[in-house]
Amino acid sequence: MATTKRNLWPESVKIDTLTPVVILRGQASELERLTKGVLRGEVTSQATGDGFLIHQLDVIAPAVGFYRHRIVEVKHPDAFVYPAQIIAPGILLGLTFGHGEAESQEALEKFIGIVFTSKQTISVIQSLIARSNELTFAPPPPPEPLESAK
């Protein structure tokens, strides 16, 4: 009797799958590259104490006193990174505002893309770039007029 080995695993099982924190760090670097350093992205992580990790992606505007704005948070269990919860207040993620759940890297990247292309995020990014440019490239004030000789 001949036996045949068949692969019953789905094609979604990939050896190059990344964790949420690696994806967020990559996007932080891309923001700095895209804005030529005018804005920086920073990812911080913390344990919640109840078996979860939270990773936050903040945009920082060094020229505006290092102003910081939180763009997105990703929360997942300590042991397993998927499913991951995406938290982005005020942004429609699927059928709910501010919250989504990604069962895979592809789903997480889709949610993060929605956050990045939202009107709210674009407004924040454009505003921080404009404020940075204003403070960095503003022309000096005109010189004081000389007092006329008496």
Number of C-alpha atoms within 10 A of each C-alpha: 3 3 5 6 5 6 7 6 7 7 7 10 9 8 6 7 12 13 16 23 21 12 15 24 18 13 18 20 15 15 19 17 14 12 12 10 15 20 25 21 24 19 20 13 14 11 14 12 8 8 10 15 19 21 21 20 22 20 24 22 21 15 17 18 9 12 13 18 16 17 20 23 24 25 24 22 17 14 9 10 21 18 16 24 20 24 23 22 16 13 20 16 20 12 8 10 13 16 19 21 19 19 12 19 20 13 16 23 15 14 23 24 11 17 24 17 11 14 12 14 19 13 12 15 21 11 12 23 18 13 15 19 14 13 12 12 9 9 8 6 6 6 6 6 6 6 6 5 4 3
